[in-house]
Amino acid sequence: MYMISYFKNADESLYLAESKDGYTWKERNDGKPVFASSVGTKNIRDPFLYQDKGGLFHLVWTDGWGSRSIGYACSSNLTDWSDEKLIPVMEHMPVTQNAWAPEIYYDAAQAANRIVWSSTVEEGPRNHRIWSVTTTDFNTFSDAKLFFDPGYNVIDANVTDLGDCYFMLYKDERHYDDEGAACKAIRSCYLDKGESDRPNVRDISELLTFHMTEGPTLYNVDRDGKREWIMLVDRFRADIYDAYRSYDLRDWELINDRMELPSAVKHATVIKVDEETELGVRG
C-alpha cells in the first residue's frame, strides 16, 4: 500500500491519503487533517512521512517560512501522535534564514537515519543549499553539515535508495518566480554511497518538468511485469499537480490523465507502507 502525506494552503496541517495501486488515492479521516502542530509556529508545511524498520512512523515538516528548526512527531498507527517537538537543526547558525522541506532516508553506510533539508546560511536574498543531520533514535542528532551544493540555489531534495547508489530529485531554484524563467523546475542526479556526509554527485540532469514546479516525490509501482517510477510535482503557479512516469529514471512522460490525487494537495510525499501495520481509523 502507498501513503501520501501533504498539507493544504487553507489549512497547514497533516493530511493523508492511501492507494493500493499508486494511481487512485483515497483520503483518510474523511478528508480532514490527521494531525496539527502545537509547537513552534504551529504550522505544518511540506510534511514528510517515514516508516522505520520497526514499523514506527516519523513525521518531519517545515515549521514556517523563517524557522531554523524543523518539526517532528511519531506514531505507530498514523492516528495517535507523540514526542512532538522542534529539532533545532540550524539554531546554532544565527544567520540561517530558514529550514525547508525536510525529508528522511536510511543511510546504510552510517547505520543511521539521515534528514535532509534546504537552508540559506547567509544574509541577503535566499540562496539555498541542501544540509543534513543523522540520528539513530530521533532524540540525539549529529551536527548539521552541507550535503549538496551544485554551485547554485537548490531546494526540495528527495532521495531514493537504488541499492548501489542513491537517486536524488531537487528543484533548481535559480531566478525569480516568473513564467519563462530559465530554471525553477526539477532536476535529478545520482549520489554515490559512502561514509561521507557530503556524497559524490554524478550525472546532474537537464530540467525534467515544466517550469514553476517544486516539491518532487518519487515512488515505484510494479505493473504488467515492469517497474514504473512515478514522480509527482507541484506546478504551483498553475495550481496543478503533475504526475510523470519513467521506466529508466531518465525519460519521463506526463500521465496526469491517469492519476487521481486528492484535492488541494500541496508539497506531497509518497511512501510504501507495510500493509500489516495497524493504521488506525481510515475514515
PAZAPA-4460 file (N, C-alpha, C; in steps of 0.05 Angstrom, whole numbers, plus 32768, in hexadecimal, padded with zeros to 4 digits):
% residues 283
    n_x    n_y    n_z   ca_x   ca_y   ca_z    c_x    c_y    c_z   seq   type   mol
   8011   7FE8   8000   8000   8000   8000   8012   8019   8000     1      M     A
   8008   802E   7FF4   8016   8048   7FF3   8007   805C   8004     2      Y     A
   8017   806E   8010   800C   8083   8021   8017   809E   8017     3      M     A
   8006   80B2   8013   800F   80CC   800B   8009   80E0   8021     4      I     A
   801C   80EF   8029   801A   8104   803E   801B   811F   8030     5      S     A
   800B   8132   803A   800A   814D   802D   7FFD   8161   8040     6      Y     A
   7FFF   817A   8039   7FF0   818F   8047   7FDF   819E   8033     7      F     A
   7FCF   81B1   803C   7FBF   81C1   802A   7FC4   81DE   8031     8      K     A
   7FC2   81EF   801C   7FC6   820C   8021   7FB2   8216   8035     9      N     A
   7F99   820B   8034   7F84   8215   8046   7F88   820B   8063    10      A     A
   7F98   81F7   8067   7F9C   81EB   8082   7FB7   81DD   8083    11      D     A
   7FCA   81EA   8090   7FE5   81DF   8091   7FE7   81CA   80A7    12      E     A
   7FDB   81B3   80A2   7FDB   819C   80B3   7FE2   8184   80A3    13      S     A
   7FE4   816C   80B0   7FEB   8154   80A2   7FD1   8146   8097    14      L     A
   7FD1   8141   807D   7FBD   8131   8070   7FC9   8118   8065    15      Y     A
   7FBA   8102   8064   7FC3   80E9   8059   7FAE   80DE   8046    16      L     A
   7FB8   80CF   8032   7FA7   80BF   8020   7FB6   80A6   801A    17      A     A
   7FA8   8091   8012   7FB4   8077   800D   7FAC   806C   7FF1    18      E     A
   7FBC   805A   7FE7   7FB7   804E   7FCD   7FC2   8032   7FCC    19      S     A
   7FB3   8020   7FBF   7FBD   8005   7FBC   7FCE   8002   7FA2    20      K     A
   7FC9   8013   7F8E   7FD7   8010   7F75   7FEA   8027   7F6E    21      D     A
   7FEB   803C   7F80   7FFD   8052   7F7B   7FF1   8067   7F67    22      G     A
   7FD8   8062   7F5E   7FCC   8074   7F4B   7FB2   8081   7F56    23      Y     A
   7FA1   8071   7F63   7F88   807A   7F6D   7F8A   807D   7F8B    24      T     A
   7F84   8096   7F95   7F89   809C   7FB1   7F6F   80A2   7FC0    25      W     A
   7F6D   8098   7FD8   7F56   809D   7FEA   7F5F   80AB   8003    26      K     A
   7F52   80C2   8008   7F5A   80D1   8020   7F53   80C2   803A    27      E     A
   7F64   80C4   804D   7F5E   80B9   8068   7F50   80CE   8079    28      R     A
   7F43   80C4   808E   7F36   80D5   80A1   7F21   80E6   8094    29      N     A
   7F13   80DC   8080   7EFE   80EB   8072   7F08   8106   8067    30      D     A
   7F21   8106   805F   7F2C   811F   8053   7F33   8134   8067    31      G     A
   7F33   812E   8081   7F3A   8142   8096   7F57   813D   809E    32      K     A
   7F63   8151   80AB   7F7F   814D   80B4   7F81   8136   80C8    33      P     A
   7F98   8128   80C7   7F9D   8113   80DA   7FAF   811C   80F1    34      V     A
   7FBC   8133   80EE   7FCE   813D   8103   7FD2   815B   80FE    35      F     A
   7FD2   816A   8114   7FD8   8187   8113   7FEF   818D   8127    36      A     A
   8001   819F   811F   8018   81A5   8130   8010   81B7   8148    37      S     A
   801D   81B2   815F   801A   81C4   8176   8034   81D0   817E    38      S     A
   8049   81CE   816D   8063   81D9   8174   806C   81ED   815F    39      V     A
   807F   81FE   8167   8089   8211   8154   8074   8224   8149    40      G     A
   8073   8227   812F   805F   8238   8122   8043   822B   8122    41      T     A
   8042   8212   812A   8029   8202   8129   801F   81FE   810D    42      K     A
   8031   8200   80FA   8029   81FA   80DE   8039   81E2   80D4    43      N     A
   802C   81D1   80C4   8039   81BB   80B7   8039   81C0   8099    44      I     A
   8051   81C4   808F   8054   81C6   8072   8068   81B0   8069    45      R     A
   8065   81A7   8051   8078   8193   8045   807B   817B   8057    46      D     A
   8065   816E   8060   8068   8157   8072   8075   813F   8063    47      P     A
   8086   8131   8071   8092   8119   8066   808F   8102   807A    48      F     A
   8084   80EC   8071   807F   80D5   8081   8093   80BF   807B    49      L     A
   809E   80B3   8090   80B3   809E   808D   80AD   8088   80A0    50      Y     A
   80AE   806F   8097   80A9   8057   80A7   80C4   8049   80AC    51      Q     A
   80CC   8045   80C5   80E5   8038   80CA   80E2   801A   80C9    52      D     A
   80F8   800C   80CD   80F8   7FEF   80CA   80E7   7FE1   80DF    53      K     A
   80E2   7FEF   80F5   80D1   7FE3   810A   80B3   7FE9   8106    54      G     A
   80AD   7FF8   80F1   8091   7FFE   80EA   8087   8019   80F5    55      G     A
   8098   8027   8105   8090   8041   8110   8091   8056   80FB    56      L     A
   807D   8068   80FB   807D   807E   80E8   8089   8097   80F5    57      F     A
   809A   80A5   80E5   80A6   80BE   80EE   809E   80D4   80DA    58      H     A
   8094   80EA   80E4   808B   8100   80D4   809D   8118   80D9    59      L     A
   80A6   8125   80C3   80B5   813E   80C5   80A7   8152   80B3    60      V     A
   80AB   816C   80BA   809E   8180   80A9   80AC   819B   80AC    61      W     A
   80A5   81AD   809A   80AF   81C9   809B   809E   81D8   80AF    62      T     A
   80AC   81E4   80C3   809F   81F3   80D8   809E   8211   80D0    63      D     A
   8090   8217   80BA   808D   8233   80B1   80A4   823C   80A0    64      G     A
   80A0   8254   8094   80B3   825E   8080   80CE   8265   808C    65      W     A
   80CF   826E   80A5   80E8   8279   80B0   80F4   826A   80C7    66      G     A
   80EA   8252   80CD   80F4   8242   80E4   810F   8235   80DD    67      S     A
   8121   8234   80F0   813A   8225   80ED   8138   8209   80F8    68      R     A
   8120   8201   8101   811B   81E6   810B   8107   81D8   80F8    69      S     A
   8106   81BE   80FA   80F2   81AF   80EC   80E0   81A0   8100    70      I     A
   80C7   819C   80F9   80B4   818E   810B   80B7   8170   8109    71      G     A
   80B0   8163   811F   80B2   8146   8121   809C   813A   8132    72      Y     A
   8091   8123   812B   807F   8113   813B   8080   80F7   8131    73      A     A
   8077   80E4   8141   8077   80C8   8139   805D   80BA   8140    74      C     A
   8057   80A4   8133   803E   8096   8136   8042   8078   812E    75      S     A
   8033   8067   813C   8033   804B   8134   801C   8044   8122    76      S     A
   8008   8056   8120   7FF0   804F   8111   7FE5   8066   8100    77      N     A
   7FF4   807C   80FE   7FEC   8093   80EE   7FD3   80A1   80F9    78      L     A
   7FCA   809A   8110   7FB3   80A6   811D   7FBC   80B4   8137    79      T     A
   7FCB   80A6   8148   7FD4   80B1   8161   7FF2   80B9   815E    80      D     A
   7FF8   80D2   8165   8012   80DD   8161   801F   80E5   817C    81      W     A
   8039   80E2   817E   8047   80E7   8197   8063   80F3   8191    82      S     A
   8071   80FB   81A6   808C   8106   81A5   808E   811E   8192    83      D     A
   8079   812E   8191   807A   8145   8180   808E   8159   818B    84      E     A
   809F   8164   8179   80B4   8177   8181   80BF   8185   8169    85      K     A
   80D0   8199   816E   80E0   81A5   815A   80FC   819A   815B    86      L     A
   8107   8193   8144   8123   818B   8142   8134   81A3   8139    87      I     A
   8145   81AE   814A   8153   81C7   8144   816B   81C3   8132    88      P     A
   8165   81BA   8119   817B   81B2   8107   818E   81C9   8100    89      V     A
   8184   81E2   80FF   8194   81F9   80F6   8194   8210   810B    90      M     A
   818B   820B   8123   818A   8220   8137   81A6   822A   813F    91      E     A
   81BA   8219   813B   81D5   8221   8142   81E2   8233   812D    92      H     A
   81D4   8237   8117   81DE   8249   8101   81CB   8260   80FF    93      M     A
   81CF   8276   810E   81BC   828B   8110   81B6   829A   80F6    94      P     A
   81C8   8298   80E2   81C2   82A6   80C8   81B0   8295   80B6    95      V     A
   81A9   827C   80BF   8198   826B   80AF   817C   8277   80AE    96      T     A
   8172   8278   8095   8158   8285   8091   8140   8271   8093    97      Q     A
   8145   8258   8090   812E   8245   808E   8139   8228   808F    98      N     A
   8126   8215   8092   812B   81F8   8090   8113   81EC   8083    99      A     A
   8114   81E7   806A   80FD   81E0   805A   80FD   81C3   8051   100      W     A
   80E5   81B8   804E   80E0   819E   8041   80F2   8187   804A   101      A     A
   80F1   8181   8064   8102   816A   806E   80F7   8150   8064   102      P     A
   810A   813E   805D   8103   8122   8056   8117   810F   8063   103      E     A
   810F   80F6   8065   8120   80E2   8073   8125   80CA   8061   104      I     A
   813D   80BF   8062   8142   80A5   8056   8156   8097   8068   105      Y     A
   8158   807C   8065   816A   806D   8075   8185   806B   8067   106      Y     A
   819A   8075   8075   81B5   8075   806B   81C3   805C   8075   107      D     A
   81C5   8047   8065   81D0   802E   806E   81EE   8030   8076   108      A     A
   81FD   8041   8067   8219   8044   806D   821D   8050   8089   109      A     A
   820B   8061   8092   820D   806D   80AC   81FD   805D   80C1   110      Q     A
   81ED   8049   80B8   81DB   803A   80C9   81C9   804D   80D9   111      A     A
   81BF   8061   80CB   81AF   8076   80D8   819A   8081   80C5   112      A     A
   8187   808F   80D0   8173   809D   80BF   817F   80B9   80B9   113      N     A
   817D   80C1   809F   8187   80DB   8097   8170   80ED   8090   114      R     A
   8170   8105   809C   815C   8119   8096   816A   812E   8084   115      I     A
   815E   8134   806E   8168   8149   805B   8153   815F   8059   116      V     A
   815C   8178   8055   814B   818F   8052   815A   81A5   8044   117      W     A
   814D   81BA   803D   815A   81D1   8030   815A   81E9   8042   118      S     A
   8171   81F7   8043   8174   820F   8053   8185   8224   8044   119      S     A
   817F   823D   8048   8191   8253   8041   81A1   825B   8059   120      T     A
   81BB   825A   8058   81CD   825F   806F   81DE   8278   8068   121      V     A
   81D0   828E   8064   81DD   82A8   805E   81C7   82BD   805F   122      E     A
   81D0   82D6   8060   81BD   82EC   805F   81B7   82F3   8042   123      E     A
   81A1   8301   803D   819A   8309   8022   8186   82F7   8015   124      G     A
   8184   82F7   7FFB   8170   82E6   7FED   8175   82C9   7FF3   125      P     A
   8160   82B9   7FF4   8163   829C   7FFA   8174   828F   7FE4   126      R     A
   8187   827E   7FEE   8199   8270   7FDC   819E   8255   7FE9   127      N     A
   818C   8243   7FE6   818B   822A   7FF5   81A0   8215   7FEB   128      H     A
   81A7   8205   7FFF   81B5   81EC   7FF9   81A8   81D6   800A   129      R     A
   81AE   81BD   8005   81A3   81A6   8014   81B5   819F   802A   130      I     A
   81AA   819D   8043   81B9   8196   805B   81AE   817C   8066   131      W     A
   81BC   8170   8079   81B2   8157   8085   81BD   8153   80A1   132      S     A
   81AE   8142   80B0   81B8   8137   80C9   81B1   8119   80C9   133      V     A
   81BE   810A   80DB   81B7   80ED   80DE   81AE   80E9   80FB   134      T     A
   819D   80D4   80FE   8194   80CC   8118   818D   80AF   8118   135      T     A
   8190   80A2   812F   8188   8086   8131   816F   8083   8142   136      T     A
   8167   8098   8151   8150   8096   8163   813D   80AE   8162   137      D     A
   8142   80C2   8151   8132   80DA   814F   8131   80EA   8169   138      F     A
   8145   80E5   817A   8149   80F4   8193   8163   8103   8193   139      N     A
   8178   80F7   8189   8192   8104   8186   8199   8104   8168   140      T     A
   81A6   811A   8161   81AC   811F   8144   81C9   8128   8141   141      F     A
   81D4   8121   812A   81EF   812B   8124   81ED   8149   811D   142      S     A
   8204   8156   811C   8205   8171   8113   81FD   8174   80F6   143      D     A
   81EF   8189   80EF   81E7   818E   80D4   81FF   8192   80C2   144      A     A
   81FF   8185   80AB   8215   8188   8098   820A   818B   807C   145      K     A
   8219   8199   806B   8211   819D   8050   8210   8182   8041   146      L     A
   81FA   817D   8034   81F5   8163   8027   81F8   8164   8008   147      F     A
   81ED   817A   7FFD   81EC   817C   7FDF   81EF   819A   7FD8   148      F     A
   8203   81A0   7FC8   8208   81BB   7FBE   8211   81BA   7FA1   149      D     A
   81FE   81BE   7F8E   8206   81BE   7F72   8211   81D8   7F68   150      P     A
   8213   81EC   7F7B   821D   8206   7F73   8207   821A   7F6D   151      G     A
   81EE   8212   7F72   81D7   8224   7F6D   81C0   821D   7F81   152      Y     A
   81AC   822E   7F81   8196   822D   7F94   8185   8214   7F8F   153      N     A
   8182   8203   7FA4   8173   81EA   7FA1   8162   81E5   7FBA   154      V     A
   814A   81D9   7FB6   8139   81D2   7FCD   812C   81B7   7FC7   155      I     A
   811D   81AC   7FDA   810B   8196   7FD6   8118   817C   7FCD   156      D     A
   812D   8173   7FDC   813A   815A   7FD5   812A   8142   7FDD   157      A     A
   8129   812E   7FCC   811A   8115   7FD1   812D   80FF   7FC9   158      N     A
   8134   80ED   7FDC   8149   80D9   7FD8   813C   80BD   7FD8   159      V     A
   8143   80AD   7FC4   8139   8092   7FC2   8151   807E   7FC0   160      T     A
   8150   8069   7FCF   8165   8055   7FD0   8161   8042   7FB9   161      D     A
   8175   8040   7FA6   8173   802E   7F8F   8183   8015   7F94   162      L     A
   818F   8012   7FAB   819F   7FFA   7FB1   81BD   8000   7FAF   163      G     A
   81C7   8005   7F97   81E4   800B   7F94   81EA   8028   7F97   164      D     A
   81D5   803A   7F96   81D9   8056   7F99   81BE   8063   7FA0   165      C     A
   81BE   807D   7FA4   81A5   808B   7FA9   819E   809C   7F90   166      Y     A
   8184   80A0   7F8D   817A   80B1   7F78   816C   80C9   7F85   167      F     A
   8173   80E1   7F7D   8168   80F9   7F8A   815A   810B   7F76   168      M     A
   8142   8113   7F7D   8134   8128   7F6F   8137   8142   7F7F   169      L     A
   8138   8159   7F71   8139   8172   7F7F   812F   8188   7F6D   170      Y     A
   8128   819F   7F79   811F   81B6   7F69   8137   81C9   7F65   171      K     A
   813B   81D0   7F4C   814E   81E5   7F44   8140   81FF   7F4A   172      D     A
   8148   820D   7F5F   813A   8224   7F69   8145   823F   7F5F   173      E     A
   8156   823E   7F4A   8160   8257   7F40   814A   8268   7F32   174      R     A
   814F   8282   7F32   813D   8296   7F25   8124   829B   7F36   175      H     A
   8112   82AB   7F2B   80FA   82B3   7F3A   80E3   82A2   7F30   176      Y     A
   80CD   82A4   7F3F   80B5   8294   7F38   80A5   82A2   7F21   177      D     A
   80B2   82A3   7F0A   80A5   82AF   7EF3   80A3   829A   7EDD   178      D     A
   808D   829A   7ECF   808A   8287   7EB9   80A0   828D   7EA4   179      E     A
   80AB   8278   7E9A   80C1   827B   7E87   80DC   827C   7E93   180      G     A
   80DE   827A   7EAE   80F8   827A   7EBB   8107   8261   7EB2   181      A     A
   8122   8264   7EB2   8133   824E   7EA7   8132   8235   7EB8   182      A     A
   812D   8238   7ED2   812E   8221   7EE4   8113   821D   7EF2   183      C     A
   8113   821D   7F0C   80FB   8219   7F1C   80EC   81FF   7F14   184      K     A
   80FB   81EA   7F12   80F0   81D0   7F0B   8101   81BA   7F17   185      A     A
   80FA   81A1   7F12   8107   818A   7F1F   811D   817E   7F0E   186      I     A
   8133   8178   7F1C   814A   816A   7F11   814E   8150   7F21   187      R     A
   815E   813E   7F17   8165   8126   7F26   8183   8122   7F25   188      S     A
   818D   8111   7F37   81AA   810A   7F37   81AC   80F0   7F46   189      C     A
   81C4   80E4   7F45   81CB   80CC   7F54   81DF   80D3   7F69   190      Y     A
   81DC   80C6   7F81   81EF   80CB   7F97   81FC   80B0   7F9D   191      L     A
   8217   80B1   7F9E   8225   8099   7FA6   8222   8093   7FC3   192      D     A
   8220   8079   7FCA   821E   8071   7FE6   823A   8072   7FF3   193      K     A
   823B   8078   800D   8254   8078   801B   8250   8084   8037   194      G     A
   8266   8087   8046   8264   8091   8061   8265   80AF   8063   195      E     A
   8269   80BD   804D   826B   80DA   804E   824F   80E6   8052   196      S     A
   824E   80FC   8060   8235   810B   8064   822E   811C   804B   197      D     A
   8241   811E   8039   823D   812C   8020   8244   811A   8008   198      R     A
   8230   810B   7FFE   8235   80F7   7FEA   823F   8102   7FCF   199      P     A
   824D   80F1   7FC1   8255   80F8   7FA6   823D   80F9   7F93   200      N     A
   823B   810D   7F83   8223   8111   7F72   822A   810B   7F55   201      V     A
   8218   80FC   7F47   821D   80F5   7F2B   8204   80FB   7F1A   202      R     A
   8209   8101   7F01   81F4   8102   7EED   81DC   8114   7EF3   203      D     A
   81E2   812D   7EF9   81CC   8140   7EFC   81BD   8143   7EE2   204      I     A
   81A3   8141   7EE2   8193   8140   7ECA   818D   815C   7EC0   205      S     A
   8181   815E   7EA8   8174   8176   7E9F   815A   8179   7EAF   206      E     A
   814C   818F   7EAB   8132   8192   7EB8   811F   817D   7EAE   207      L     A
   8111   8170   7EC1   8100   8159   7EBB   80E2   8160   7EB9   208      L     A
   80DA   8177   7EC4   80BE   817E   7EC7   80B8   8199   7EBC   209      T     A
   809E   81A0   7EBB   8096   81BB   7EB4   80A4   81CF   7EC7   210      F     A
   80A6   81E8   7EBD   80B0   81FE   7ECF   809B   8203   7EE5   211      H     A
   80A5   820E   7EFA   8094   8214   7F11   8089   81FA   7F1E   212      M     A
   809B   81E7   7F22   8094   81CE   7F30   80A7   81CA   7F47   213      T     A
   809D   81BE   7F5D   80AC   81BA   7F75   80A2   81A2   7F85   214      E     A
   80AF   819C   7F9B   80A5   8187   7FAD   80A4   816C   7FA1   215      G     A
   80B9   8162   7F93   80B8   8147   7F86   80B7   8131   7F9A   216      P     A
   80A8   811C   7F94   80A9   8103   7FA3   80AA   80EC   7F8F   217      T     A
   80B6   80D6   7F96   80BB   80BF   7F84   80B3   80A5   7F91   218      L     A
   80A6   8094   7F83   80A0   8079   7F8C   809D   8067   7F74   219      Y     A
   809E   804C   7F79   809C   8039   7F63   8084   8028   7F66   220      N     A
   807A   801F   7F4F   8062   800E   7F4C   806A   7FF7   7F3A   221      V     A
   8066   7FDF   7F42   806A   7FC7   7F31   8050   7FC0   7F24   222      D     A
   804F   7FC2   7F09   8036   7FBE   7EFB   803C   7FB1   7EE0   223      R     A
   802D   7F9C   7ED9   8030   7F8F   7EBF   804C   7F85   7EBB   224      D     A
   8059   7F7C   7ED0   8074   7F72   7ECD   808A   7F86   7ECB   225      G     A
   8083   7FA0   7ECE   8097   7FB5   7ECC   8096   7FC6   7EE5   226      K     A
   80AD   7FD2   7EEB   80AF   7FE6   7F01   80AB   8002   7EF6   227      R     A
   8097   800F   7EFF   8092   802B   7EF8   809B   803D   7F0E   228      E     A
   80AA   8052   7F07   80B1   8067   7F1A   809E   807E   7F17   229      W     A
   8091   8086   7F2C   807E   809C   7F2C   8089   80B4   7F3B   230      I     A
   808A   80CB   7F2D   8092   80E4   7F3A   807A   80F7   7F3B   231      M     A
   8074   8101   7F53   805F   8115   7F56   806D   8130   7F5C   232      L     A
   8063   8145   7F50   806E   8160   7F55   8057   8174   7F55   233      V     A
   805B   8189   7F64   8047   819F   7F67   804E   81B5   7F53   234      D     A
   803C   81B8   7F3E   803F   81CE   7F2B   8030   81E6   7F37   235      R     A
   803E   81F4   7F49   8031   8206   7F5C   8024   821E   7F50   236      F     A
   802F   8229   7F3B   8023   8241   7F2F   8009   823A   7F21   237      R     A
   8007   8222   7F16   7FEF   8219   7F07   7FDB   820B   7F19   238      A     A
   7FE3   8207   7F33   7FD2   81F8   7F46   7FCA   81DD   7F3B   239      D     A
   7FDF   81CF   7F30   7FDC   81B4   7F25   7FF0   81A2   7F32   240      I     A
   7FE8   8189   7F39   7FFB   8176   7F42   8001   8163   7F2B   241      Y     A
   801A   8162   7F22   8022   8152   7F0B   802D   8136   7F14   242      D     A
   8026   8122   7F04   8031   8107   7F07   8041   80FF   7EEE   243      A     A
   8059   80F6   7EF3   806A   80EC   7EDD   8071   80CF   7EE2   244      Y     A
   8076   80C0   7ECC   807D   80A4   7ECE   8097   809F   7EBD   245      R     A
   80A8   808E   7EC8   80C0   8086   7EBA   80C6   8069   7EC0   246      S     A
   80D3   805C   7EAD   80DC   8040   7EB1   80FA   803F   7EB6   247      Y     A
   8108   8055   7EB2   8125   8055   7EB5   8130   806C   7EC5   248      D     A
   811F   807D   7ED0   8126   8094   7EDF   8135   80AA   7ECF   249      L     A
   8132   80A7   7EB4   813E   80BB   7EA3   8129   80C8   7E90   250      R     A
   8119   80B8   7E84   8104   80C2   7E72   80E9   80C2   7E81   251      D     A
   80DB   80D8   7E81   80C3   80DB   7E91   80AB   80E3   7E7F   252      W     A
   8094   80D8   7E84   807C   80DF   7E76   8067   80E9   7E8A   253      E     A
   8057   80FD   7E82   8042   8108   7E92   802A   80F6   7E92   254      L     A
   8020   80EF   7EAA   8009   80DC   7EAB   7FF3   80E7   7EBD   255      I     A
   7FEE   8101   7EBC   7FDA   810D   7ECD   7FBE   8101   7EC9   256      N     A
   7FB9   80F8   7EB1   7F9E   80ED   7EAB   7F9A   80D2   7EB8   257      D     A
   7FAF   80C5   7EC3   7FAC   80AB   7ECF   7FAE   80AC   7EEE   258      R     A
   7FB5   80C3   7EF9   7FB9   80C6   7F15   7FA1   80D3   7F22   259      M     A
   7F97   80C7   7F38   7F80   80D2   7F47   7F89   80DA   7F63   260      E     A
   7F92   80F3   7F66   7F9C   80FD   7F7F   7F86   810A   7F8F   261      L     A
   7F8A   810C   7FAA   7F77   811C   7FBA   7F77   8139   7FB1   262      P     A
   7F63   8148   7FB9   7F61   8164   7FB1   7F73   8175   7FC3   263      S     A
   7F7C   818C   7FB7   7F8B   81A1   7FC6   7FA5   8197   7FD2   264      A     A
   7FB1   8183   7FC6   7FCB   8178   7FD0   7FE1   818D   7FCD   265      V     A
   7FF1   8190   7FE2   8009   81A1   7FE1   8021   8191   7FEC   266      K     A
   8037   8192   7FDD   8051   8186   7FE5   804D   816A   7FF1   267      H     A
   8044   8158   7FE0   803E   813D   7FE8   8057   812B   7FE7   268      A     A
   8058   8117   7FF8   806C   8102   7FF7   805F   80E7   7FFA   269      T     A
   8069   80D4   7FEB   805D   80B9   7FEA   8071   80A4   7FF5   270      V     A
   8067   8092   8006   8078   807B   800F   8068   8062   800C   271      I     A
   8076   804B   800A   8069   8031   800C   8067   802A   802A   272      K     A
   8050   8020   8031   804A   8019   804D   8047   7FFB   8050   273      V     A
   8052   7FF1   8066   804E   7FD5   806D   8030   7FD0   8072   274      D     A
   8023   7FC0   8061   8006   7FBC   8063   7FFE   7FAD   807D   275      E     A
   8011   7FA1   808A   800A   7F93   80A3   8009   7FA6   80BB   276      E     A
   8013   7FBF   80B7   8013   7FD2   80CC   7FF6   7FDC   80D2   277      T     A
   7FEE   7FDC   80EB   7FD4   7FE6   80F3   7FD4   8005   80EF   278      E     A
   7FC2   800E   80DD   7FC2   802A   80D6   7FAA   803A   80E1   279      L     A
   7F9D   8030   80F4   7F88   803F   8101   7F70   8043   80F0   280      G     A
   7F60   8057   80F7   7F47   805D   80E9   7F4D   8068   80CD   281      V     A
   7F41   805D   80B9   7F47   8066   809E   7F34   807C   8095   282      R     A
   7F1C   807E   80A0   7F09   8092   8098   7EFC   808C   807E   283      G     A
***
